[in-house]
Amino acid sequence: MNENDKSKVGKEKAPIYEALLAYRHSKQRSFHVPGHKNGQVYHQWIGHTKQDTERKQKWTGTFAEKKRVTETGQKREHEQGKAVFTGVNSMNPVDEQNPAGRLYDADCFQNSVVPVRAYLEMMEMDVTEITGTDDLHHPEGVIREAQELAADCFGAEESFFLVGGSTAGNLSLLLTVCDEPESIVLVQRNVHKSVIHGLMLGGARAVFLEPWVDPVSGLAVMPSVETVQAAVQKYPEAKGLFVTLPNYYGMGADLTPIAEICHEAGMPLLVDEAHGAHYGQHSELPASALSCGADGVVQSTHKMLAAFTMGAMLHVRGPRLNRSLLRQRLAMVQSSSPSYPVMASLDLSRRLLHVHGAEAFTAGLAAVKAFKRGLAELPRFQLLQPADVPLQQGPPCGHEVPAAMPGRAGYTAQDPFKVVIYDDTGVLSGYGLQQQLEACGCVPEMSDERNVVLLFSLGSTLQDAEQLLEALRHIHEDNMPPEHPLPLIGSAQSVAENNPPKYVSTWNIKEQNSAVSEPVVFSLQPIKETDTIELPIEDSAGYRAAEMVIPYPPGIPLLYPGERISSKVVARIRTLREEGARFHGISDHIARTLKVMEQR
């Protein structure tokens, strides 16, 4: 076998998933956790409850037939599974097309204590650290092999599986660089709440960098190169720079010059790339943070790829991160009983990319392009795009266009899978349009008072695009605009210059005279209740916040404890509240009142 063939075989493996299949088919008796014993705990309750009396005959009648068909069809697979569990790898996707499996009717269990068949079968692969399944916190077998394959796929020197989402990765990176009390860290201000929590856990001093705001859309992206350069020069002792790319609208910029600035100063570049796990995997997608020189990158594999929810990865390159300390920090913030189904889904998601490469995105990109072509016939619903890309003119199916758009200082790349639309008549806010879409059976990712974010992925289909277009047609007919609608933000640069855009994202506060803040001290020491008062939001300006205010989604704090409350922030909270936004962190979830520090 030549080297290319060997490489292909390696990529086709899914070590963790195969180990779970082997365990399932080995039929070993469980004398270990978890307590559901491969789902066996529910078997005794099949047809047991009063509500199940009428269903019992249906269940028992089909169970015998399923058992007969399954035992016949799986005899060989069971033997393969035993072999796999003792170290031989099997590529046989067992029981995936078993016709007898359909005999388990979900109606049998609708009002029962017994879960549906699919859930019970998943329990058969929910294991713990036993012989053959390895240990996430000290990987030597299948987990180590799976992580090495992930590193190869995503261009890292070392990759770590995360079972607590990108939150676990963000926390561990910050706890790694904050290796002494009051470490200074340069931080993009509009970061996810997990980054603020990491600063608190690390007892850090954060120097906040104001993000660059796109003048056309009014949306915050990331700090400009000039802002980063100024921050690094002012605080050369900083332990690192932490940025988010892309933002929740799929907007981004080239990280390469920022990475160069950091490295010249001897500090690592840390990137929350939660929404960019697919970046760099297709020519129509923006470049990945790792390929631009980032040292530590966190990706939510479950968001834009094919893993289970909570499945994420942390990728590392270069010598600027203490990897032994990073492993210790990961062990601190991750469960000592990690979910094996989640890890197996990371393994399978990687294998899909490794085996099919760019082809894995063909169907999803075709769905996006079909939607954009259809959207051009509905001029009421406009598409948020960079100013130098004509509105409503997506590239024809199969035609590749560069993901980067030169000439836009802070916004040079757009994720094609993040489709951001708005009602150009102004009749429906973003929140209102989301509600209308949900009523038509289409559930968006998020919305703000103007925009709706529609998330496509490699799993999207042409049928998805058509249903979405049909929903928008229906919404248009049911929500006719007035004869003379008020004009909204234009899409041309000249319009933006003459009519400065309203800041419309859930986080978008241009507060400081300087783009680089003074160090802000974070700690875990709570603010005493006796030192706080509760005020109406409208009366809170000038006080310091005693709690976080986090519009969710996307989870970017408007306020953190101890931050001075400005009139701009008060107005922002009121606007979001009136538009129907949800909030985390704040005691009053409808955001009528806010806890503040008693002394101004």
DAVENZI-V133544 format. One record per residue. N is the residue number from 1. RES is the residue in one letter. D_LAST is the distance of its C-alpha to the last C-alpha in Angstrom with 1 decimal. Layout:
N|RES|D_LAST + N|RES|D_LAST
//
This chain:
1|M|73.6 + 2|N|72.1 + 3|E|68.5 + 4|N|67.3 + 5|D|68.6 + 6|K|66.9 + 7|S|63.6 + 8|K|64.0 + 9|V|64.8 + 10|G|61.7 + 11|K|59.5 + 12|E|61.1 + 13|K|60.2 + 14|A|57.4 + 15|P|57.6 + 16|I|55.0 + 17|Y|56.2 + 18|E|59.8 + 19|A|59.1 + 20|L|57.7 + 21|L|60.7 + 22|A|62.9 + 23|Y|61.2 + 24|R|61.5 + 25|H|65.2 + 26|S|66.0 + 27|K|65.7 + 28|Q|64.9 + 29|R|63.9 + 30|S|60.3 + 31|F|59.7 + 32|H|56.2 + 33|V|52.8 + 34|P|51.8 + 35|G|53.0 + 36|H|54.1 + 37|K|57.1 + 38|N|57.4 + 39|G|56.8 + 40|Q|59.7 + 41|V|57.6 + 42|Y|58.0 + 43|H|61.7 + 44|Q|62.7 + 45|W|60.8 + 46|I|62.6 + 47|G|64.3 + 48|H|63.3 + 49|T|61.2 + 50|K|62.6 + 51|Q|60.9 + 52|D|62.8 + 53|T|66.2 + 54|E|67.3 + 55|R|65.9 + 56|K|67.5 + 57|Q|70.9 + 58|K|69.3 + 59|W|67.4 + 60|T|70.3 + 61|G|72.6 + 62|T|70.6 + 63|F|69.6 + 64|A|73.2 + 65|E|73.8 + 66|K|70.5 + 67|K|71.4 + 68|R|74.9 + 69|V|73.8 + 70|T|70.9 + 71|E|73.1 + 72|T|75.7 + 73|G|73.4 + 74|Q|71.2 + 75|K|73.9 + 76|R|74.0 + 77|E|70.2 + 78|H|69.9 + 79|E|72.1 + 80|Q|70.1 + 81|G|66.9 + 82|K|68.4 + 83|A|69.3 + 84|V|65.8 + 85|F|64.3 + 86|T|66.5 + 87|G|65.5 + 88|V|67.4 + 89|N|65.3 + 90|S|66.2 + 91|M|65.4 + 92|N|66.6 + 93|P|64.0 + 94|V|65.3 + 95|D|65.2 + 96|E|63.4 + 97|Q|66.2 + 98|N|67.6 + 99|P|69.0 + 100|A|69.1 + 101|G|65.3 + 102|R|65.1 + 103|L|67.0 + 104|Y|63.8 + 105|D|62.6 + 106|A|59.0 + 107|D|60.1 + 108|C|61.5 + 109|F|58.1 + 110|Q|56.0 + 111|N|55.6 + 112|S|56.6 + 113|V|54.9 + 114|V|56.5 + 115|P|54.6 + 116|V|56.5 + 117|R|58.9 + 118|A|56.6 + 119|Y|53.9 + 120|L|56.5 + 121|E|57.9 + 122|M|54.6 + 123|M|54.3 + 124|E|57.5 + 125|M|55.7 + 126|D|52.6 + 127|V|53.4 + 128|T|51.9 + 129|E|52.7 + 130|I|56.4 + 131|T|59.4 + 132|G|59.5 + 133|T|55.9 + 134|D|54.2 + 135|D|50.7 + 136|L|47.6 + 137|H|46.2 + 138|H|49.5 + 139|P|51.5 + 140|E|55.1 + 141|G|56.9 + 142|V|56.2 + 143|I|52.4 + 144|R|52.9 + 145|E|55.5 + 146|A|53.3 + 147|Q|50.4 + 148|E|52.8 + 149|L|54.1 + 150|A|50.6 + 151|A|49.9 + 152|D|53.2 + 153|C|52.3 + 154|F|48.9 + 155|G|49.6 + 156|A|47.8 + 157|E|49.0 + 158|E|47.6 + 159|S|46.1 + 160|F|44.4 + 161|F|44.5 + 162|L|41.3 + 163|V|41.4 + 164|G|37.7 + 165|G|37.3 + 166|S|35.6 + 167|T|32.6 + 168|A|34.7 + 169|G|35.6 + 170|N|32.2 + 171|L|31.0 + 172|S|34.1 + 173|L|33.9 + 174|L|30.4 + 175|L|31.3 + 176|T|34.4 + 177|V|32.9 + 178|C|30.0 + 179|D|32.6 + 180|E|30.6 + 181|P|27.1 + 182|E|24.4 + 183|S|26.9 + 184|I|25.8 + 185|V|26.6 + 186|L|26.7 + 187|V|25.7 + 188|Q|26.1 + 189|R|22.8 + 190|N|24.5 + 191|V|26.0 + 192|H|26.9 + 193|K|24.6 + 194|S|27.2 + 195|V|26.3 + 196|I|22.6 + 197|H|24.1 + 198|G|26.4 + 199|L|23.8 + 200|M|22.1 + 201|L|25.6 + 202|G|26.5 + 203|G|23.5 + 204|A|23.5 + 205|R|21.5 + 206|A|21.6 + 207|V|22.1 + 208|F|21.8 + 209|L|24.5 + 210|E|24.2 + 211|P|27.2 + 212|W|29.9 + 213|V|30.0 + 214|D|33.5 + 215|P|33.9 + 216|V|36.4 + 217|S|34.7 + 218|G|31.1 + 219|L|30.8 + 220|A|29.1 + 221|V|31.5 + 222|M|30.9 + 223|P|29.9 + 224|S|32.6 + 225|V|34.9 + 226|E|33.5 + 227|T|29.9 + 228|V|31.3 + 229|Q|33.4 + 230|A|30.5 + 231|A|28.4 + 232|V|31.5 + 233|Q|32.2 + 234|K|28.8 + 235|Y|28.5 + 236|P|32.2 + 237|E|31.3 + 238|A|29.7 + 239|K|31.5 + 240|G|32.0 + 241|L|30.9 + 242|F|30.2 + 243|V|30.8 + 244|T|31.8 + 245|L|35.1 + 246|P|36.2 + 247|N|33.3 + 248|Y|33.8 + 249|Y|35.8 + 250|G|38.3 + 251|M|37.2 + 252|G|37.3 + 253|A|38.6 + 254|D|40.8 + 255|L|39.3 + 256|T|42.0 + 257|P|40.6 + 258|I|37.3 + 259|A|39.2 + 260|E|41.2 + 261|I|38.2 + 262|C|36.8 + 263|H|40.2 + 264|E|40.9 + 265|A|37.8 + 266|G|39.0 + 267|M|36.2 + 268|P|36.8 + 269|L|35.9 + 270|L|34.6 + 271|V|34.9 + 272|D|33.8 + 273|E|37.0 + 274|A|36.7 + 275|H|38.2 + 276|G|40.8 + 277|A|43.1 + 278|H|45.9 + 279|Y|45.3 + 280|G|48.2 + 281|Q|50.7 + 282|H|52.2 + 283|S|52.8 + 284|E|50.9 + 285|L|47.8 + 286|P|45.3 + 287|A|45.7 + 288|S|44.1 + 289|A|41.3 + 290|L|43.7 + 291|S|46.3 + 292|C|43.8 + 293|G|43.2 + 294|A|40.2 + 295|D|40.3 + 296|G|38.7 + 297|V|38.7 + 298|V|37.7 + 299|Q|39.6 + 300|S|39.6 + 301|T|43.3 + 302|H|43.0 + 303|K|41.1 + 304|M|43.7 + 305|L|46.7 + 306|A|48.5 + 307|A|46.9 + 308|F|45.7 + 309|T|42.1 + 310|M|40.1 + 311|G|42.7 + 312|A|41.3 + 313|M|42.2 + 314|L|40.8 + 315|H|43.0 + 316|V|43.1 + 317|R|44.9 + 318|G|45.3 + 319|P|44.7 + 320|R|40.9 + 321|L|39.8 + 322|N|40.8 + 323|R|42.7 + 324|S|43.5 + 325|L|39.8 + 326|L|39.2 + 327|R|41.8 + 328|Q|40.2 + 329|R|36.8 + 330|L|38.5 + 331|A|40.1 + 332|M|36.8 + 333|V|35.2 + 334|Q|38.4 + 335|S|40.4 + 336|S|43.3 + 337|S|45.2 + 338|P|44.8 + 339|S|46.3 + 340|Y|49.7 + 341|P|50.1 + 342|V|46.9 + 343|M|48.2 + 344|A|51.6 + 345|S|50.0 + 346|L|48.4 + 347|D|51.9 + 348|L|53.5 + 349|S|51.0 + 350|R|51.7 + 351|R|55.5 + 352|L|55.4 + 353|L|54.0 + 354|H|56.2 + 355|V|59.3 + 356|H|58.8 + 357|G|56.6 + 358|A|55.7 + 359|E|58.0 + 360|A|55.6 + 361|F|53.5 + 362|T|56.4 + 363|A|56.1 + 364|G|52.4 + 365|L|52.5 + 366|A|55.4 + 367|A|53.4 + 368|V|50.5 + 369|K|53.0 + 370|A|54.8 + 371|F|51.6 + 372|K|50.7 + 373|R|54.3 + 374|G|54.0 + 375|L|50.6 + 376|A|52.3 + 377|E|54.4 + 378|L|51.3 + 379|P|49.6 + 380|R|47.1 + 381|F|45.3 + 382|Q|44.3 + 383|L|43.7 + 384|L|40.7 + 385|Q|42.4 + 386|P|41.9 + 387|A|42.9 + 388|D|46.0 + 389|V|47.4 + 390|P|49.2 + 391|L|47.7 + 392|Q|49.7 + 393|Q|52.2 + 394|G|52.0 + 395|P|54.6 + 396|P|57.8 + 397|C|58.3 + 398|G|59.3 + 399|H|58.3 + 400|E|55.9 + 401|V|53.3 + 402|P|51.0 + 403|A|47.5 + 404|A|46.0 + 405|M|45.7 + 406|P|45.8 + 407|G|44.0 + 408|R|40.6 + 409|A|38.2 + 410|G|35.7 + 411|Y|37.7 + 412|T|41.2 + 413|A|42.0 + 414|Q|42.0 + 415|D|42.9 + 416|P|45.9 + 417|F|45.2 + 418|K|41.8 + 419|V|42.9 + 420|V|40.1 + 421|I|41.2 + 422|Y|39.9 + 423|D|41.4 + 424|D|42.2 + 425|T|42.8 + 426|G|39.3 + 427|V|40.6 + 428|L|39.2 + 429|S|35.7 + 430|G|35.5 + 431|Y|34.6 + 432|G|37.4 + 433|L|39.9 + 434|Q|39.1 + 435|Q|39.8 + 436|Q|43.1 + 437|L|44.1 + 438|E|43.5 + 439|A|45.6 + 440|C|48.3 + 441|G|48.1 + 442|C|46.2 + 443|V|42.9 + 444|P|40.6 + 445|E|38.3 + 446|M|35.1 + 447|S|34.0 + 448|D|31.2 + 449|E|31.2 + 450|R|34.0 + 451|N|35.8 + 452|V|37.6 + 453|V|38.3 + 454|L|41.8 + 455|L|42.5 + 456|F|46.1 + 457|S|47.5 + 458|L|50.8 + 459|G|51.4 + 460|S|51.3 + 461|T|54.6 + 462|L|56.2 + 463|Q|56.2 + 464|D|52.4 + 465|A|52.2 + 466|E|54.7 + 467|Q|53.0 + 468|L|49.7 + 469|L|51.5 + 470|E|53.3 + 471|A|50.0 + 472|L|48.6 + 473|R|51.9 + 474|H|51.6 + 475|I|47.9 + 476|H|49.1 + 477|E|51.8 + 478|D|49.7 + 479|N|46.8 + 480|M|48.5 + 481|P|46.3 + 482|P|46.6 + 483|E|49.1 + 484|H|46.6 + 485|P|43.6 + 486|L|40.6 + 487|P|40.7 + 488|L|38.2 + 489|I|37.2 + 490|G|40.4 + 491|S|41.5 + 492|A|42.9 + 493|Q|41.1 + 494|S|42.1 + 495|V|40.6 + 496|A|37.3 + 497|E|37.3 + 498|N|38.1 + 499|N|35.8 + 500|P|32.7 + 501|P|32.1 + 502|K|29.5 + 503|Y|27.4 + 504|V|28.9 + 505|S|28.4 + 506|T|26.1 + 507|W|24.0 + 508|N|24.1 + 509|I|21.0 + 510|K|21.7 + 511|E|18.3 + 512|Q|18.8 + 513|N|20.8 + 514|S|22.4 + 515|A|24.1 + 516|V|23.3 + 517|S|19.8 + 518|E|18.9 + 519|P|19.4 + 520|V|16.9 + 521|V|17.5 + 522|F|18.6 + 523|S|19.9 + 524|L|21.3 + 525|Q|19.2 + 526|P|17.7 + 527|I|14.2 + 528|K|15.2 + 529|E|15.5 + 530|T|14.7 + 531|D|11.1 + 532|T|10.6 + 533|I|11.1 + 534|E|13.2 + 535|L|12.7 + 536|P|15.3 + 537|I|15.0 + 538|E|15.3 + 539|D|12.2 + 540|S|9.8 + 541|A|9.6 + 542|G|6.5 + 543|Y|4.7 + 544|R|6.4 + 545|A|9.8 + 546|A|11.4 + 547|E|14.8 + 548|M|17.1 + 549|V|18.3 + 550|I|21.8 + 551|P|24.4 + 552|Y|27.7 + 553|P|30.0 + 554|P|29.5 + 555|G|26.7 + 556|I|24.5 + 557|P|20.8 + 558|L|18.7 + 559|L|15.6 + 560|Y|15.5 + 561|P|13.3 + 562|G|10.5 + 563|E|10.9 + 564|R|8.7 + 565|I|9.9 + 566|S|12.0 + 567|S|14.3 + 568|K|17.1 + 569|V|16.1 + 570|V|15.6 + 571|A|19.1 + 572|R|20.5 + 573|I|19.7 + 574|R|21.1 + 575|T|24.2 + 576|L|24.9 + 577|R|24.5 + 578|E|26.9 + 579|E|29.3 + 580|G|29.5 + 581|A|27.8 + 582|R|27.3 + 583|F|24.2 + 584|H|23.9 + 585|G|21.1 + 586|I|19.2 + 587|S|20.0 + 588|D|20.9 + 589|H|23.6 + 590|I|24.0 + 591|A|20.4 + 592|R|19.9 + 593|T|16.7 + 594|L|14.1 + 595|K|12.5 + 596|V|8.8 + 597|M|6.9 + 598|E|6.4 + 599|Q|3.8 + 600|R|0.0
//
